[in-house]
Amino acid sequence: MEPIKAEIVVLGAGPGGYAAAFYAADMGKKVLLVEQDTRLGGVCLNRGCIPSKALLNSTSMIPAARESIHRGIVFEKPTVDLNKLRGWKDNIIEQLSKGVAGIAQRRGVQVLKGRGHFENSQSLRVETAEGQQFITFEKLILAVGSKPALPKLFDLGNPRVMTSTEALQIEEVPEDLLVVGGGYIGMELGTVYANLGSKVVVLEALDTILAGADPDLIRPVVKLAEKNFKEIRYKNKVTKMATKGKKISVTTEADGKEKEELFDRVLVSVGRVANKEDLGLENTKIELDERGFVKVNEKQETTDPNILAIGDIVGGVMLAHKASKEARIAVEGLMGEPVSNANVIIPAVVFTDPEVAWCGLTETQAKAQGIEVKVAKFPWGASGRALTYDRTDGMTKLILEPDTDRILGVGIVGHGAGELIAEGVLAVEMGANARDLAETVHPHPTLSETLMESAELFYGHSTHAYIRKAQPEA
């Protein structure tokens, strides 16, 4: 095949890669998008965000049906057809992937299916089904993402030991499931399997699940998880794992004592690692940091002047919307615009039940960094809309700068928190203060009102929450 000459190559078609390719094409650039998977969309669309949320939403109907009895609505015990459930989930993925491919075609982005390998800083070899294809480029945006970490201890070569990729296939509902790692992936997929009927044990090495979120935001999640899961164990670690017949034998250690148990399946969710192997990075001037991620500056530029990098491959918070934002920064930088990834507000959302979301400065970070803040909290027990959902186990909090009342961070736990946090991101991004939020009229009855009423509480008055005034001394 004749070498292809490209103005911009994007390697990887996940939420960062295709966003970069589409934006660069909109800016008038000739773009070639290289992806080794048969479907576009990357991990997020095919093996992460989309399938996990589809399963979380669909399986949440099971406990919702069970818990509707006190409202006078009674259902028969639900049955689950895993083949239909899997097919429905896969259909969503197929629709979205075809949509991305269609948008690429309409934008004039050339898509090449195959695995890319750097020959040098301006040449890429792509292994396609038709053979090798060489590409020369002016600039390349590296967006190859990450994969689930599977430490050697867990790598038994047994399909009963799963990462998130295999767990999302829901081949069966194991009677006993061990989830190693109480981060967002472990807690979300643990929730799916618990809803389907598995007895789920979560093992966490730290003294808390969902590290990074404030303790008061995690509390309602823990309360409901302890009800729905068989057990959550803290300060526990796996010391040995082996196949034992049709079970997985797991030895754990806590407080210096070991315990051996048998599980039908084990989900390993201990983090993600960059997809840096067999890329030919050694043939470029790219440098990696001590954790194995690609080093970039505030413009997403690597130490190779011809290559930029975005998304999970550069580390930090591994979130699809972070990758998409970095895509815009990278492309705008290539267009000569002044750009920087500094001080970009990236929201975090954990789609547990209830959901947890936060952005900007957390209360925990403020304490650790010695930053003085004021905190305003609105309990959802005072929200009419939360009562209609029968979900008063939520809270909205604002982290405020004492002298200016500027909103430095927002945290929400509760039903639909992931949909609500964007207003908090906007407030932090724009440098709004609590007064701005308090005076913004919110529709009633909605959960969005809790942001307004949190700000109102900060100023001593909230319509739906009574604040006891200090009595003057006699």
C-alpha positions as CSV (number, residue, x, y, z in Angstrom):
1,M,0.0,0.0,0.0
2,E,1.1,3.5,-0.7
3,P,1.9,5.6,2.4
4,I,-0.9,7.9,3.5
5,K,0.0,11.6,4.1
6,A,-2.1,13.2,6.9
7,E,-2.1,16.6,8.3
8,I,-3.4,15.4,11.7
9,V,-3.6,11.8,12.9
10,V,-5.6,10.8,16.0
11,L,-4.6,7.5,17.4
12,G,-7.5,6.1,19.4
13,A,-11.2,6.6,18.9
14,G,-12.5,6.9,22.4
15,P,-14.3,10.0,23.8
16,G,-11.1,11.9,23.7
17,G,-9.9,10.7,20.3
18,Y,-13.1,11.1,18.3
19,A,-13.8,14.4,19.9
20,A,-10.3,15.6,18.8
21,A,-10.8,14.2,15.3
22,F,-14.2,15.8,14.9
23,Y,-13.1,19.2,16.3
24,A,-10.0,19.3,14.1
25,A,-12.1,18.5,11.0
26,D,-14.5,21.3,11.9
27,M,-11.4,23.6,12.0
28,G,-10.7,22.7,8.4
29,K,-7.9,20.1,9.1
30,K,-7.4,16.9,7.1
31,V,-7.8,14.2,9.8
32,L,-7.1,10.5,9.9
33,L,-8.5,8.6,12.8
34,V,-6.9,5.2,13.7
35,E,-8.7,2.7,15.9
36,Q,-7.9,-1.0,16.5
37,D,-11.4,-1.9,17.7
38,T,-14.0,-2.9,15.2
39,R,-16.3,-0.3,16.7
40,L,-15.5,3.4,17.4
41,G,-16.1,4.9,20.9
42,G,-13.3,3.3,22.9
43,V,-13.6,1.8,26.3
44,C,-16.2,4.3,27.5
45,L,-18.8,3.4,24.9
46,N,-18.0,-0.2,24.4
47,R,-16.7,-1.6,27.7
48,G,-17.2,1.1,30.3
49,C,-19.5,4.1,30.9
50,I,-22.3,3.3,28.5
51,P,-22.8,-0.5,29.2
52,S,-22.4,0.0,32.9
53,K,-25.0,2.8,33.1
54,A,-27.4,0.7,31.0
55,L,-27.1,-2.2,33.4
56,L,-27.3,0.0,36.5
57,N,-30.5,1.7,35.2
58,S,-32.1,-1.5,34.1
59,T,-31.3,-3.6,37.2
60,S,-32.3,-0.7,39.5
61,M,-35.9,-1.6,38.6
62,I,-35.7,-4.8,40.6
63,P,-35.2,-3.2,44.0
64,A,-37.5,-0.3,43.0
65,A,-40.3,-2.8,42.3
66,R,-39.6,-4.6,45.6
67,E,-39.7,-1.4,47.6
68,S,-42.9,-0.1,46.1
69,I,-45.0,-2.2,48.4
70,H,-45.4,0.5,51.0
71,R,-46.8,2.8,48.3
72,G,-49.6,0.3,47.6
73,I,-48.0,-1.0,44.4
74,V,-47.2,-4.7,44.4
75,F,-45.4,-6.6,41.6
76,E,-44.7,-10.3,41.2
77,K,-41.1,-11.4,41.9
78,P,-39.2,-10.3,38.7
79,T,-37.4,-12.8,36.5
80,V,-34.3,-11.8,34.5
81,D,-33.5,-13.1,31.0
82,L,-29.7,-12.5,30.8
83,N,-29.6,-13.0,27.1
84,K,-32.3,-10.3,26.5
85,L,-30.6,-8.0,29.0
86,R,-27.2,-8.4,27.3
87,G,-28.8,-8.0,23.9
88,W,-30.5,-4.8,24.9
89,K,-27.2,-3.4,26.3
90,D,-25.3,-4.4,23.3
91,N,-27.8,-2.8,21.0
92,I,-27.3,0.5,22.8
93,I,-23.6,0.2,22.2
94,E,-24.1,-0.7,18.5
95,Q,-26.4,2.3,18.0
96,L,-24.0,4.8,19.5
97,S,-20.9,3.3,17.8
98,K,-22.7,3.5,14.4
99,G,-23.6,7.1,15.3
100,V,-20.0,8.0,15.9
101,A,-18.9,6.4,12.7
102,G,-21.7,8.2,10.8
103,I,-20.6,11.6,12.2
104,A,-17.0,10.8,11.3
105,Q,-18.1,10.2,7.7
106,R,-20.2,13.4,7.5
107,R,-17.3,15.4,8.8
108,G,-14.9,14.0,6.3
109,V,-12.7,12.2,8.9
110,Q,-11.0,9.2,7.4
111,V,-11.1,6.2,9.6
112,L,-8.5,3.5,9.5
113,K,-9.1,0.2,11.4
114,G,-5.9,-1.3,12.8
115,R,-3.3,-1.2,15.6
116,G,-0.9,1.8,15.3
117,H,2.8,1.6,16.1
118,F,5.3,4.5,15.9
119,E,8.1,4.1,13.4
120,N,9.4,7.5,14.4
121,S,8.1,10.9,15.5
122,Q,6.3,11.5,12.2
123,S,5.5,8.1,10.9
124,L,3.0,5.4,12.0
125,R,2.7,1.8,11.0
126,V,-0.8,0.5,11.2
127,E,-1.5,-3.3,11.2
128,T,-4.8,-3.6,9.3
129,A,-6.8,-6.7,8.2
130,E,-5.5,-6.0,4.7
131,G,-1.9,-5.7,5.8
132,Q,0.5,-3.0,6.9
133,Q,-0.3,0.6,6.2
134,F,2.2,3.4,6.7
135,I,1.1,6.9,7.6
136,T,3.2,10.1,7.7
137,F,1.8,13.0,9.6
138,E,2.5,16.6,10.6
139,K,0.9,16.2,14.1
140,L,-0.5,13.3,16.0
141,I,-2.8,13.3,19.0
142,L,-2.3,10.2,21.1
143,A,-5.6,9.0,22.7
144,V,-5.1,5.3,23.3
145,G,-6.7,5.2,26.8
146,S,-6.2,2.7,29.5
147,K,-7.2,-0.9,30.5
148,P,-8.2,-2.5,33.8
149,A,-5.2,-3.4,36.1
150,L,-4.9,-7.1,36.8
151,P,-2.0,-7.7,39.2
152,K,-0.1,-11.0,38.9
153,L,-1.7,-12.2,42.1
154,F,-5.1,-12.2,40.4
155,D,-4.1,-13.4,36.9
156,L,-5.1,-17.1,37.2
157,G,-6.2,-17.5,33.6
158,N,-9.6,-18.4,34.9
159,P,-12.7,-16.7,33.4
160,R,-14.2,-16.7,36.9
161,V,-11.7,-13.9,37.8
162,M,-13.1,-10.9,36.0
163,T,-12.1,-7.3,35.3
164,S,-14.8,-4.8,34.5
165,T,-14.6,-5.8,30.8
166,E,-15.8,-9.4,31.5
167,A,-18.2,-8.4,34.3
168,L,-20.1,-6.2,31.9
169,Q,-20.9,-9.3,29.8
170,I,-23.1,-10.6,32.6
171,E,-22.7,-14.2,31.5
172,E,-24.2,-15.5,34.7
173,V,-25.4,-14.2,38.1
174,P,-22.9,-15.8,40.6
175,E,-24.4,-16.7,43.9
176,D,-21.3,-15.4,45.7
177,L,-19.3,-12.5,44.2
178,L,-16.2,-11.0,45.7
179,V,-15.4,-7.4,44.5
180,V,-11.8,-6.5,45.1
181,G,-11.6,-2.7,45.3
182,G,-14.3,-0.2,46.6
183,G,-13.7,2.4,44.0
184,Y,-16.3,3.6,41.6
185,I,-16.0,0.7,39.2
186,G,-16.3,-1.9,42.0
187,M,-19.2,-0.2,43.7
188,E,-21.1,0.4,40.5
189,L,-20.7,-3.2,39.2
190,G,-21.2,-4.6,42.7
191,T,-24.6,-2.8,42.7
192,V,-25.5,-4.3,39.3
193,Y,-24.8,-7.9,40.5
194,A,-26.4,-7.3,43.9
195,N,-29.6,-6.1,42.1
196,L,-29.5,-9.2,40.0
197,G,-29.4,-11.4,43.2
198,S,-25.7,-12.0,43.9
199,K,-24.4,-12.0,47.5
200,V,-21.7,-9.4,47.1
201,V,-18.7,-8.9,49.4
202,V,-16.6,-5.8,48.7
203,L,-13.0,-5.9,49.9
204,E,-11.3,-2.5,50.3
205,A,-7.7,-2.0,51.4
206,L,-8.4,1.5,52.7
207,D,-10.6,2.5,55.6
208,T,-13.3,3.9,53.2
209,I,-14.9,3.2,49.9
210,L,-14.9,5.8,47.1
211,A,-11.7,7.5,48.3
212,G,-11.6,11.1,47.1
213,A,-15.2,12.0,48.0
214,D,-16.0,13.7,51.3
215,P,-17.1,11.3,54.1
216,D,-20.5,12.9,54.5
217,L,-21.2,12.3,50.8
218,I,-20.2,8.7,51.0
219,R,-22.2,8.0,54.1
220,P,-25.6,7.4,52.4
221,V,-24.0,5.2,49.8
222,V,-22.4,3.0,52.5
223,K,-25.7,2.8,54.4
224,L,-27.6,1.5,51.4
225,A,-24.7,-0.7,50.2
226,E,-24.5,-2.4,53.6
227,K,-28.2,-3.2,53.2
228,N,-27.9,-4.5,49.6
229,F,-24.5,-6.1,49.8
230,K,-23.6,-9.1,51.9
231,E,-20.7,-7.2,53.4
232,I,-18.2,-4.4,52.9
233,R,-14.8,-5.1,54.5
234,Y,-12.3,-2.3,55.1
235,K,-8.5,-2.5,55.6
236,N,-8.6,-5.9,53.9
237,K,-6.2,-7.2,51.3
238,V,-6.0,-10.4,49.2
239,T,-2.8,-12.5,49.9
240,K,-3.6,-15.5,47.8
241,M,-6.0,-16.6,45.1
242,A,-6.3,-20.0,43.4
243,T,-8.8,-22.1,41.4
244,K,-10.6,-24.7,43.5
245,G,-12.9,-26.8,41.3
246,K,-15.6,-24.5,40.1
247,K,-14.9,-21.9,42.7
248,I,-12.2,-19.4,43.4
249,S,-10.3,-19.8,46.7
250,V,-9.4,-16.4,48.1
251,T,-7.2,-15.8,51.1
252,T,-7.6,-12.4,52.7
253,E,-5.8,-10.6,55.5
254,A,-7.1,-8.1,58.1
255,D,-5.5,-7.1,61.4
256,G,-2.8,-9.7,60.8
257,K,-5.2,-12.6,60.6
258,E,-5.8,-14.6,57.4
259,K,-9.1,-16.0,56.2
260,E,-9.8,-18.4,53.3
261,E,-13.1,-18.3,51.5
262,L,-14.7,-19.7,48.3
263,F,-16.4,-17.5,45.7
264,D,-18.2,-18.3,42.4
265,R,-16.6,-15.3,40.8
266,V,-14.2,-12.5,41.6
267,L,-14.3,-9.0,40.2
268,V,-10.9,-7.3,40.3
269,S,-11.4,-3.5,40.3
270,V,-8.1,-2.1,41.6
271,G,-7.5,0.7,39.1
272,R,-6.5,1.2,35.5
273,V,-3.2,1.3,33.7
274,A,-2.1,3.2,30.5
275,N,-2.2,1.4,27.2
276,K,1.4,2.1,26.5
277,E,2.7,-1.3,25.5
278,D,3.7,-2.1,21.9
279,L,3.1,1.4,20.7
280,G,6.6,2.1,19.7
281,L,6.9,5.1,22.0
282,E,10.7,4.3,22.3
283,N,10.9,5.4,18.6
284,T,9.7,8.9,19.6
285,K,10.9,11.6,22.0
286,I,7.9,11.0,24.3
287,E,8.8,10.7,28.0
288,L,6.8,8.8,30.6
289,D,6.4,9.8,34.3
290,E,7.2,7.5,37.2
291,R,3.7,5.9,37.0
292,G,4.0,5.1,33.3
293,F,1.8,7.9,32.0
294,V,2.8,10.1,29.1
295,K,4.2,13.5,30.2
296,V,2.3,16.5,28.8
297,N,2.3,20.3,29.4
298,E,-0.6,22.6,29.8
299,K,-1.3,22.5,26.1
300,Q,-1.4,18.7,26.1
301,E,2.0,18.7,24.2
302,T,4.3,15.8,24.9
303,T,8.1,16.0,25.0
304,D,8.0,15.2,21.3
305,P,7.2,18.3,19.3
306,N,5.1,16.4,16.8
307,I,2.9,14.5,19.3
308,L,0.2,15.6,21.7
309,A,-1.5,13.3,24.2
310,I,-4.9,13.3,25.9
311,G,-7.1,11.2,28.1
312,D,-6.2,8.2,30.3
313,I,-2.8,7.8,28.7
314,V,-1.7,11.1,30.4
315,G,-3.0,10.0,33.8
316,G,-4.9,12.1,36.3
317,V,-8.6,11.5,36.7
318,M,-9.6,8.8,34.2
319,L,-12.9,10.2,33.0
320,A,-14.4,10.5,29.5
321,H,-15.3,14.1,29.9
322,K,-11.8,15.0,31.0
323,A,-10.5,13.4,27.8
324,S,-13.0,15.3,25.7
325,K,-12.0,18.6,27.3
326,E,-8.3,17.8,26.7
327,A,-9.2,17.1,23.1
328,R,-10.4,20.6,22.6
329,I,-7.4,22.0,24.3
330,A,-5.1,20.0,22.1
331,V,-6.8,21.0,18.9
332,E,-7.1,24.7,19.8
333,G,-3.4,24.7,20.7
334,L,-2.6,23.3,17.2
335,M,-4.7,26.1,15.7
336,G,-2.5,28.6,17.5
337,E,-4.9,29.7,20.1
338,P,-3.8,30.4,23.7
339,V,-4.8,27.3,25.8
340,S,-4.2,25.7,29.1
341,N,-5.5,22.7,31.0
342,A,-4.7,24.5,34.3
343,N,-7.7,25.1,36.6
344,V,-10.2,23.2,34.4
345,I,-13.0,22.1,36.6
346,I,-13.6,18.3,36.0
347,P,-16.7,16.9,37.8
348,A,-16.6,13.4,39.2
349,V,-19.7,11.2,39.3
350,V,-20.1,7.8,40.9
351,F,-23.3,6.1,39.6
352,T,-23.9,4.1,42.8
353,D,-27.3,4.2,44.6
354,P,-27.5,6.9,45.6
355,E,-25.3,8.7,43.1
356,V,-22.4,10.8,44.3
357,A,-21.0,13.9,42.4
358,W,-18.6,16.6,43.2
359,C,-16.5,19.3,41.5
360,G,-13.9,21.9,42.5
361,L,-12.4,21.9,46.0
362,T,-13.7,19.2,48.4
363,E,-14.0,19.7,52.1
364,T,-11.4,17.0,52.6
365,Q,-8.9,18.7,50.2
366,A,-9.4,22.0,52.0
367,K,-8.6,20.5,55.4
368,A,-5.6,18.6,54.0
369,Q,-4.2,21.8,52.3
370,G,-5.0,24.1,55.2
371,I,-7.5,26.2,53.2
372,E,-10.1,28.0,55.3
373,V,-13.6,27.5,53.9
374,K,-17.2,27.7,54.9
375,V,-19.6,24.9,54.2
376,A,-23.3,25.1,53.5
377,K,-25.4,21.9,53.5
378,F,-29.0,21.3,52.5
379,P,-30.6,18.0,53.6
380,W,-32.9,16.4,51.1
381,G,-35.3,15.4,53.8
382,A,-36.5,19.0,53.3
383,S,-36.9,18.6,49.6
384,G,-40.5,18.0,48.3
385,R,-39.2,16.5,45.1
386,A,-36.9,14.1,47.0
387,L,-39.9,13.0,49.0
388,T,-41.9,12.3,45.8
389,Y,-39.0,10.1,44.7
390,D,-39.0,8.5,48.1
391,R,-35.3,9.3,48.2
392,T,-34.6,11.7,51.1
393,D,-31.1,10.1,51.6
394,G,-29.4,12.9,49.8
395,M,-27.6,16.2,50.6
396,T,-26.2,19.1,48.7
397,K,-23.3,21.1,50.0
398,L,-21.3,24.2,48.9
399,I,-17.7,24.8,49.7
400,L,-17.3,28.6,50.0
401,E,-14.4,31.1,50.3
402,P,-15.0,32.9,53.7
403,D,-14.3,36.5,52.6
404,T,-16.0,36.6,49.2
405,D,-18.6,33.8,49.5
406,R,-17.2,32.5,46.1
407,I,-18.2,28.9,45.4
408,L,-15.0,26.8,45.4
409,G,-16.6,23.4,45.2
410,V,-19.9,21.6,45.2
411,G,-20.8,18.1,46.4
412,I,-24.0,16.2,46.0
413,V,-25.2,12.8,47.1
414,G,-28.6,11.6,46.1
415,H,-30.9,10.4,43.3
416,G,-29.7,12.0,40.1
417,A,-26.7,13.7,41.5
418,G,-24.8,13.2,38.3
419,E,-27.4,15.3,36.4
420,L,-27.3,18.1,39.0
421,I,-23.5,18.6,39.3
422,A,-23.2,20.5,36.1
423,E,-24.7,23.6,37.7
424,G,-22.1,23.4,40.3
425,V,-19.4,23.1,37.7
426,L,-20.7,26.2,36.0
427,A,-20.8,28.1,39.3
428,V,-17.2,27.2,40.1
429,E,-16.0,27.8,36.6
430,M,-17.6,31.3,36.4
431,G,-16.4,32.3,39.9
432,A,-20.0,32.7,41.1
433,N,-20.7,33.3,44.7
434,A,-23.4,31.9,47.0
435,R,-25.6,35.0,46.5
436,D,-25.7,34.3,42.7
437,L,-26.9,30.8,43.3
438,A,-29.4,31.9,46.0
439,E,-31.0,34.5,43.8
440,T,-31.2,32.2,40.7
441,V,-34.9,31.1,40.5
442,H,-35.1,27.3,40.3
443,P,-38.2,25.5,39.2
444,H,-40.3,23.8,41.9
445,P,-40.6,21.0,42.8
446,T,-37.1,19.9,41.6
447,L,-34.0,18.5,43.1
448,S,-32.1,21.4,41.5
449,E,-33.7,23.6,44.1
450,T,-31.4,22.0,46.7
451,L,-28.5,24.0,45.2
452,M,-30.4,27.3,45.6
453,E,-31.5,26.4,49.1
454,S,-28.0,25.4,50.1
455,A,-26.9,28.9,49.2
456,E,-29.9,30.4,51.0
457,L,-29.1,28.5,54.1
458,F,-25.6,30.0,54.0
459,Y,-27.2,33.4,54.4
460,G,-29.4,32.3,57.3
461,H,-32.8,31.7,55.5
462,S,-34.2,28.8,53.5
463,T,-37.9,28.4,52.8
464,H,-37.9,24.6,53.4
465,A,-35.3,24.3,56.1
466,Y,-35.7,26.0,59.5
467,I,-32.6,27.4,61.1
468,R,-32.9,28.0,64.9
469,K,-31.7,31.5,65.6
470,A,-29.5,32.2,68.5
471,Q,-31.4,33.8,71.3
472,P,-30.2,37.2,72.7
473,E,-28.9,37.1,76.2
474,A,-31.2,38.4,78.8
